[in-house]
Amino acid sequence: MSATSTRVSEKHFDYIRAHTAPEDPFLVQLKEAANAAKIPAIWISHEQARLMQILLAAAGAREVVEVGTLAGYSAIAMARALPPDGRVRTIELAPAHADFAERWIARSDVAGRVEVLRGRGADVLARCADRSADAAFLDADKSSYPIYLEQCLRIVRPGGLVLVDNAFAFGELFEPAPRDKEVEAVRAFNDFAAALPGYDGVIVPIGDGLWVGTVRGR
């Protein structure tokens, strides 16, 4: 055993990818269609989707709230981890993205388990009832992450999961002069999440870094 952590490299990510079950053909087709429709290719990695499915299944999640639908990839993946009466409520601001996602969700094997809610994330979350979800996944505008997380502490039941994407800031977390304008927002959010009462989380080095946490009982 070692008292130190293994330094994760690109080879480790490749190894994880190689040892994850192959990606579902339907989701591969979805990504191809999204690329053709000029939707940004910023969906989560397949291996991250598998981890999220395992976590949702282990937590016995039935109701999931997602902020940031994009093409519907993660919503469909998460819905597949839920029981037959489960539901993903996924929030999307961009009409073109919501339209695309709805078309592909309708073609999927979980069409009855995903509902696309249109509007600003903060506005839609404000209308969600207290303790109305077992889990949440945040993958939208990074500057609003603190607002989304605080809302999720109200919406998700005590002990429920709250997952947050892009903790590694698109690979630029430690860059002194990052190119992406949202890197500073990610850095600020990571500090915020680590100190937020009510949220017990840890950053998992998969994909672009994934916050995995639970809502503390109150």
N, C-alpha and C positions, 0 to 999 in steps of 0.2 A: 504494500500500500504506500501511497505518497501523500504527504501533507500539503502538496501544492497541486494546483489545477493544471490540466493539460492545455496547452496553448492551441486553440482551434484555428486551423488553416483551411485554405480552399480544398486541400486534399481530404480533410475531414468531411467537409460539406459534400464533396463528390462521393465519398464512402457511404455517407448516410443516404444519399440519393440512390446509390447502387443497391443498397440493402433495404429499400422501401418497395413494397408491392407496386407493380406498374400502374401508371396513371390510367384512369378510366377513359375509354375511347370517346365517350360523349363529351367529357370535359376537354379533351384534346381538340375535338371539333369545335367546341365553343370558343376556345382560345384562337383557333384559326379564323373563325368567323369574326371575332372581335378585332383581330388584326386587320382583316379586310375592311371592316367598318371604321377603321382609324380610331378605335378606342385604345387609350394608352395601355401598354402591356405591363401594368403594375399590379396584377393580381398576385396573391400569395403563391408560394411554391407548393408543388405537390406534396413534398414531405412535411411541410408545415400544415397543410390541410389534413394529412393523416394524423399528425399529433393532435390537432384540434378535435378531430373526430373521436380519437381515443379518450381525450379528456372529457368531452361532452358525454360520451357513453358511460364512462366511469362515474361521473357526477350524477347520472340519471336525469340529465336535463331533458325537459319537454318544451319549454318556452325559451327562445333565444331572441335577443335584440341585436341587430347589426347596424352600425353607422358606416355607410360607404359601400353601396352595392356594386358599383362599376358595371361589370359585365354579368354579374350573378354567379361567378365561379365559387366564391367562398360560401355564399348563401346555399347553393345547391349541395356543396360538400358537407356543410354543417347539418343541413336537413336530413341527409342520409344517415346521420348518427343518432337521430331522434326516433322515438317510438312512432307508431302509425298515427297517433293523435297529436304528435308534436307540431311545432310551428316555428318558423323563423320570420320575424318581422324585420325587414331590411330597409334602411332609409337611404334615399338617393336624391340629390339636389338637381343633377343635370338631366333634363328631359330625354336626351338622346340615349344616355346610359340606361335610364329607367326603362325606356321603350325596348331596347335591345335585351336587357335582362328579363323583362316580362315575357318576351317571345321565347327565349331559351328555357326559362323556367317552365313555361307551358308545355314544352316538348320533353321535359325531363321526367324521370320516374318519381319525383317528389313535387309535382306540380301543385298538389293540394296542401303542401306543407310550407310554402313560401309565399309571403305577402310583401309586395313592394309598396312602401310608403314614400310618397313624394314630398319634398320640402327640405328646409334647413334642418340639420341634425338637431340643433338645440331646441328648435320649435317643436319638432315631432317628439323628441324625448320628453319635453315638458308635458305633453299630453298623455304619456304612458303612466299607468297607475302604479302606485307603490307596490313593491314585491310582486310584480306581475311577470317576472322572468326568472329563469334559473341560471341564465348565463348571458353575457354580452360580448360582442367583438367590435373593437373600434379600429377602423382603417379608412380614415377620411382626412380632412384638412387638419394638419398637426397643431396649428395655433389654437384650435378649439378643443384639443384633447382634454385639457383640465376641466372644461365645462362638461364635456361628455362623461368623463370619469365620475365627477361628482354627481351627475344625474343618475348614472348607473348604480352608484351606491344606494340610491333610493329605490330604483326600479328592480334591481336584482335582489333576491331573497338572501338573508344571512347564510353564509356558507356557500353561496353560488359563485360561479366563475366569472371573472372579468378579464378578457384577453385583449391586448393592445399591440398592434403591429408597428413595425419600423423603429424599434428601440435603437437600432444601429444607424439610424439616420441615412439610409440609402448608401451605406458603406463609407460615409464621410463624417462619422461621429467624432473622430480625432483629428480631422483636417483643420489646420490653422486658418485656411482661407477657403471654406467650402463653396462649391459652385451652386448647390441647391439652396434656395432661399428659405426652406423650411428646416434646415439643420439646426439653427438656433432654437427654434420652437421645440424640436425633439429633445434637445439637451435640457431645456428648461422643464419640459414635461417629465423627463426621467427623474430629475431632482424632486419635482412636485409629487410624483407618484410614490417615490421612495419614502417621503415624509408624511404622506396623507393619512390622517387617522381614519380608520375604517377600511383601509385597503391593505391587504397582506400579500405582496407580490414579489416576484423575482424575474429577472430577464433571462430567458432561455436562448442560447445561441443557435437558433435555427432560422432559416430564411434570412430576413433582414433584422433579426432580433425580435423576440416575442415576449411581451410582458405576460406572465401567467400568474394570476392572483385570485384571491377569494375576498368576499365581503365579510368583514368581521361581524359577529353577532352584536346587535345593539338592542 
